[in-house]
Each structure stands twice: as structure tokens, then as C-alpha cells.
Amino acid sequence: METLHLVMLIAGMVMVASAALIYPRIAALGPQQRTIIVIVETLAGLAIMAAALYMHFTGA
């Protein structure tokens, strides 16, 4: 089970890091759409990391 938590934590970190890297690559969209995509991807990554930490510390 610890492996699952570690994999989820790493996946969340990758999502947050990729949000910053994807911003200049989606130049076809307007600045508001790009910002929304980056915010949503960052929040999704943070949610995955929070779920992994919750599961780790509660023993789920």
C-alpha cells in the first residue's frame, strides 16, 4: 500500500510541474484559456497529492 501512496504523490508532483511546462506550448489559445488550463491541472495535481497524504496518514 505504501507503494501506491508514493506513486500517487509522484504523479501529483508531475502534474503540477507539467502545468508550468505546458503553458507556452498551448499558444493557440488565448491567455485566459491557458491560465484556466494551468490552474485546473495544478489543482488536480494538488488534489492527488492531498489524497495520497491522507491515505498515508490515516492508514487507508
C-alpha positions in Angstrom: 0.0 0.0 0.0 2.9 2.4 0.7 3.9 2.0 -3.0 0.5 3.2 -4.1 0.9 6.3 -1.9 4.3 7.0 -3.2 3.2 6.6 -6.9 0.2 8.9 -6.3 2.5 11.5 -4.6 4.9 11.4 -7.6 2.0 11.6 -10.1 0.7 14.7 -8.4 4.1 16.3 -8.4 4.5 15.6 -12.1 1.1 17.1 -12.9 2.0 20.3 -11.0 5.3 20.5 -12.8 3.8 19.8 -16.2 1.3 22.6 -15.7 4.1 25.1 -15.8 5.8 23.5 -18.8 2.6 23.2 -20.9 1.7 27.0 -20.7 3.9 28.2 -23.5 3.1 25.2 -25.7 -0.6 26.0 -26.0 -0.1 29.3 -27.7 -3.1 28.8 -30.0 -5.5 29.5 -27.1 -6.0 32.9 -25.5 -4.3 33.9 -22.3 -7.5 33.3 -20.2 -7.9 29.8 -21.6 -4.3 29.0 -21.0 -4.5 30.3 -17.4 -7.6 28.2 -16.7 -6.0 25.1 -18.1 -2.9 25.6 -15.9 -4.9 26.3 -12.8 -7.1 23.2 -13.3 -4.1 21.0 -13.9 -2.3 22.4 -10.9 -5.4 21.9 -8.7 -5.8 18.3 -10.0 -2.1 17.6 -9.1 -2.5 19.0 -5.6 -5.7 17.0 -5.1 -3.9 13.8 -6.0 -1.1 14.7 -3.6 -3.5 15.5 -0.8 -5.4 12.2 -1.4 -2.1 10.3 -1.2 -1.0 12.0 2.0 -4.5 11.5 3.6 -4.4 7.8 2.7 -0.9 7.5 4.1 -1.6 9.2 7.4 -5.0 7.6 8.0 -3.8 4.1 7.1 -6.2 3.7 4.2 
